[in-house]
Amino acid sequence: MAKKILLVEDNENNMMLLRDILALRGYEIIEARDGKEGVAVAKESLPDLILMDIQLPEVDGFIATKMIKSDPQTKNIKIIGITSYAMKGDKEKILDAGFDGYIAKPIDTRLLPELVKKHLE
């Protein structure tokens, strides 16, 4: 059975890139366009992994992750933060906020499948 990955991303180009790369690897892809929708879809579909953009409309990735991690039903879902923040200290800030991993934009299309696979093991 294919592993389910929830993509929470408001940029259509980034969503398409992520979807294409991961669908090609055989993953089942579910999508949400903002943090609020991401939290609802996570509860509804219980994905194996979430790729969460940090900068989202309505509810940002930090708040959405906190909501997912504080819900007993979804707290064990791994969440990888995706961000254009790549300054010193940002990785630590993201991991300290409850994310299980982190990937910087622009997304390294060769690194992404390896990172996803590692978090699904």
Secondary structure as UniProt FT lines:
FT   STRAND          4..8
FT   HELIX           12..24
FT   TURN            25..26
FT   STRAND          28..32
FT   HELIX           35..45
FT   STRAND          49..53
FT   HELIX           61..69
FT   TURN            72..76
FT   STRAND          78..83
FT   TURN            88..89
FT   HELIX           90..96
FT   TURN            97..98
FT   STRAND          101..104
FT   TURN            109..110
FT   HELIX           111..120
//
